[in-house]
């Protein structure tokens, strides 16, 4: 199987494909995952890459190891599903947005300082994919994930990349709300304008501006999802 060449890490690509199969029902609850060597051959990656991807699935509660038997798809899938945000945001969403703020602002600054032309090409491809989705009234959630993933890859810090990879499913859930069918297209446009400003700062190698626009984007996310001030109130 050919993996997404823009994926920031091979284990991330393997993880996302297995996650897609599990959540989409291709791998049913209670079903045994193929053996490590079989998955490595299937995805044309090393066994260590497969181990890392499966470890993330275990941490998310999507699969479970049974000693002497192998790894099985969990019958109870413990993934975040925020659903439409109404009067009060779920605590998990607030916590994920807090974590995004901690991670993504610094990632943006490092990406501006360290990005290569290849990084810019990958980030631009994701940005343009979101532009097309916006114009067609389609979901750009996958491209949104790729946009932030390629920015993280441009930061050139493998340990930071592992953190981003590990929480990517939770971050993705929070981003997908922007692209929900019921969401106002004007809000999507506003979010995309924020993405463009962040990209321009990275192109210009302006780390301070990149951090500022990443923070402004997250401010916008909180405003659109109605979570502004909730974290502060919870800690008072």
C-alpha positions as CSV (number, residue, x, y, z in Angstrom):
1,X,0.0,0.0,0.0
2,X,1.3,3.5,-0.9
3,X,1.3,5.8,2.1
4,X,0.6,9.5,2.0
5,X,3.9,11.2,1.0
6,X,2.9,14.3,2.9
7,X,2.5,12.4,6.2
8,X,4.9,13.9,8.7
9,X,6.0,10.5,9.9
10,X,5.6,7.0,8.5
11,X,4.1,5.7,11.8
12,X,1.6,8.5,11.6
13,X,0.5,7.4,8.1
14,X,0.2,3.7,9.3
15,X,-1.7,4.8,12.4
16,X,-4.1,6.9,10.4
17,X,-4.9,4.1,7.9
18,X,-5.4,1.5,10.7
19,X,-7.5,4.0,12.6
20,X,-9.6,4.7,9.5
21,X,-10.2,0.9,9.0
22,X,-11.2,0.5,12.6
23,X,-13.5,3.5,12.8
24,X,-15.0,2.7,9.4
25,X,-15.8,-0.9,10.4
26,X,-13.3,-2.6,8.0
27,X,-11.7,-4.0,11.1
28,X,-14.5,-5.1,13.5
29,X,-14.6,-5.0,17.3
30,X,-12.9,-8.2,18.6
31,X,-11.1,-8.9,15.3
32,X,-7.4,-9.7,15.5
33,X,-5.0,-7.4,13.8
34,X,-2.7,-8.9,11.2
35,X,0.7,-9.9,12.7
36,X,3.4,-7.2,12.9
37,X,5.5,-8.6,10.1
38,X,2.3,-8.8,7.9
39,X,1.5,-5.2,8.5
40,X,5.1,-4.1,7.9
41,X,5.0,-5.9,4.5
42,X,1.5,-4.5,3.7
43,X,2.6,-0.9,4.3
44,X,6.1,-1.4,3.0
45,X,7.6,0.0,6.3
46,X,9.8,-1.4,9.1
47,X,8.4,-3.4,12.0
48,X,9.4,-0.6,14.4
49,X,7.2,1.8,12.4
50,X,4.3,-0.7,12.8
51,X,5.0,-1.1,16.5
52,X,4.9,2.7,17.1
53,X,1.6,3.0,15.1
54,X,0.0,0.1,17.0
55,X,1.2,1.6,20.4
56,X,-0.7,4.8,19.6
57,X,-3.9,2.8,18.8
58,X,-3.5,1.0,22.2
59,X,-3.1,4.4,23.9
60,X,-6.3,5.6,22.3
61,X,-8.2,2.4,23.3
62,X,-8.8,1.3,19.8
63,X,-6.9,-1.9,20.1
64,X,-5.8,-4.1,23.0
65,X,-3.1,-6.7,23.4
66,X,-3.9,-10.2,24.7
67,X,-0.9,-12.1,26.0
68,X,-0.1,-15.0,23.8
69,X,-2.9,-14.2,21.3
70,X,-2.0,-11.0,19.6
71,X,-3.6,-7.6,19.2
72,X,-7.3,-7.2,18.8
73,X,-9.6,-4.3,17.9
74,X,-11.3,-3.1,21.0
75,X,-15.0,-3.7,21.4
76,X,-15.5,-0.4,23.2
77,X,-13.9,2.3,21.1
78,X,-12.6,5.0,23.4
79,X,-12.1,7.9,21.0
80,X,-13.2,11.5,21.5
81,X,-16.4,12.4,19.7
82,X,-17.3,15.9,20.6
83,X,-20.3,16.2,18.4
84,X,-21.9,19.6,17.8
85,X,-21.0,22.1,20.4
86,X,-24.1,23.7,21.8
87,X,-24.6,25.5,25.1
88,X,-21.6,24.1,27.0
89,X,-18.4,22.7,25.5
90,X,-17.4,19.2,26.7
91,X,-14.6,19.3,29.2
92,X,-12.5,17.0,26.9
93,X,-12.8,19.6,24.1
94,X,-11.6,22.4,26.4
95,X,-8.6,20.3,27.5
96,X,-7.7,19.4,23.9
97,X,-7.8,23.1,22.9
98,X,-5.5,23.9,25.9
99,X,-3.1,21.3,24.6
100,X,-3.3,22.6,21.1
101,X,-2.4,26.0,22.3
102,X,0.6,24.7,24.2
103,X,1.9,22.8,21.2
104,X,0.9,24.6,18.1
105,X,2.1,28.1,18.9
106,X,5.7,27.0,19.5
107,X,5.5,24.6,16.6
108,X,4.6,27.5,14.3
109,X,7.5,29.5,15.5
110,X,10.0,26.7,15.0
111,X,8.6,25.9,11.6
112,X,9.1,29.5,10.5
113,X,12.7,29.3,11.6
114,X,13.6,25.9,10.1
115,X,11.3,25.2,7.2
116,X,12.7,24.1,3.8
117,X,11.3,24.6,0.4
118,X,10.0,21.1,0.5
119,X,8.2,21.8,3.7
120,X,6.6,24.9,2.2
121,X,5.4,22.9,-0.8
122,X,3.8,20.3,1.5
123,X,2.1,23.0,3.6
124,X,0.9,24.9,0.5
125,X,-0.6,21.7,-0.9
126,X,-2.7,21.2,2.2
127,X,-3.7,24.9,2.2
128,X,-4.8,24.7,-1.4
129,X,-6.8,21.5,-0.7
130,X,-8.7,23.4,2.0
131,X,-9.3,26.3,-0.4
132,X,-10.8,23.9,-2.9
133,X,-13.0,22.2,-0.2
134,X,-14.2,25.6,0.9
135,X,-15.1,26.7,-2.7
136,X,-17.0,23.4,-3.3
137,X,-18.7,23.4,0.1
138,X,-17.0,20.1,1.0
139,X,-15.2,19.0,4.2
140,X,-11.6,20.1,4.3
141,X,-10.9,18.3,7.7
142,X,-8.3,15.9,6.3
143,X,-6.5,18.7,4.6
144,X,-6.7,20.7,7.8
145,X,-5.0,17.9,9.6
146,X,-2.3,17.7,6.9
147,X,-1.8,21.5,7.1
148,X,-1.0,21.4,10.8
149,X,0.9,18.1,10.4
150,X,3.3,19.4,7.8
151,X,3.9,22.5,9.9
152,X,4.8,20.3,12.8
153,X,7.2,18.3,10.5
154,X,8.8,21.6,9.4
155,X,9.8,22.3,13.1
156,X,12.4,19.6,12.6
157,X,12.2,18.3,16.2
158,X,11.6,14.5,16.3
159,X,10.6,14.5,19.9
160,X,8.0,17.3,19.4
161,X,6.9,15.4,16.3
162,X,6.2,12.3,18.4
163,X,4.1,14.4,20.7
164,X,2.1,15.8,17.8
165,X,1.7,12.3,16.3
166,X,0.5,10.9,19.6
167,X,-2.3,13.4,20.0
168,X,-3.1,13.8,16.4
169,X,-6.5,11.9,16.6
170,X,-7.7,14.2,19.4
171,X,-6.5,17.3,17.6
172,X,-8.2,16.1,14.5
173,X,-11.5,15.7,16.3
174,X,-11.4,19.4,17.5
175,X,-10.5,20.6,13.9
176,X,-13.3,18.6,12.3
177,X,-15.9,20.6,14.1
178,X,-15.0,23.6,11.8
179,X,-15.9,21.5,8.8
180,X,-19.1,20.0,10.2
181,X,-22.0,20.2,7.7
182,X,-24.0,22.4,10.0
183,X,-21.2,24.9,10.4
184,X,-21.6,28.4,9.0
185,X,-19.5,28.7,5.7
186,X,-18.5,32.2,6.8
187,X,-16.8,30.7,9.9
188,X,-14.9,28.2,7.7
189,X,-13.8,31.1,5.5
190,X,-12.6,33.0,8.6
191,X,-10.6,29.9,9.8
192,X,-9.1,29.6,6.3
193,X,-8.0,33.2,6.3
194,X,-6.2,32.5,9.6
195,X,-4.5,29.5,8.0
196,X,-3.3,31.7,5.2
197,X,-1.8,34.4,7.5
198,X,0.0,31.7,9.4
199,X,1.4,30.2,6.2
200,X,2.6,33.6,5.0
201,X,4.5,34.1,8.3
202,X,6.2,30.8,7.9
203,X,7.1,31.6,4.3
204,X,8.6,34.9,5.5
205,X,10.6,33.1,8.2
206,X,9.0,35.4,10.7
207,X,8.9,33.3,13.9
208,X,7.3,36.0,16.0
209,X,4.5,36.5,13.5
210,X,4.0,32.8,13.1
211,X,3.5,32.3,16.8
212,X,1.2,35.3,16.9
213,X,-1.0,34.1,14.0
214,X,-1.0,30.5,15.5
215,X,-2.3,32.0,18.7
216,X,-4.9,34.2,16.8
217,X,-6.1,31.1,15.0
218,X,-6.6,29.2,18.2
219,X,-8.4,32.3,19.6
220,X,-10.7,32.1,16.6
221,X,-11.2,28.3,17.1
222,X,-12.3,29.0,20.7
223,X,-14.6,31.8,19.6
224,X,-16.2,29.6,16.9
225,X,-16.7,26.7,19.3
226,X,-17.9,28.8,22.2
227,X,-15.1,27.7,24.6
228,X,-13.6,31.2,25.2
229,X,-12.9,31.7,28.9
230,X,-14.0,28.2,30.0
231,X,-10.5,27.0,30.8
232,X,-9.8,30.0,32.9
233,X,-13.1,29.7,34.8
234,X,-12.4,26.0,35.5
235,X,-9.0,26.8,37.1
236,X,-10.2,29.7,39.3
